[in-house]
């Protein structure tokens, strides 16, 4: 693997982690927005990362044949694993006939955890990118003498 390819891989990793952090921030912002009556609750958004858009089995085969570039692409998808969170607040204008207000099924603590992990992974990609850049600059330095 060349220096430029390792820098490109680190860059794609930074992009996916930035998308993951932005998605977690959106989820945190939506966590306490009440749902109007009759609105279908949306679950938390998640980022699905795939290497070069290939399924995992095809990716392993492509790596064996030297065809995979190692770049990661991400896509934001809606997770439907949680129903709405119901809070008793009879005085709220969006409360139902039993006095409950529905909120999206987003757990703020989970989203903060995802945000922290995305930040740490982004930092790791920055370190790898800077190491590759330093190696390239040193190689140019050696070759220039």
Helices and strands as residue ranges (DSSP letters): H 3-30, E 34-35, E 45-51, H 56-64, E 72-78, E 85-88, E 100-103, H 108-143
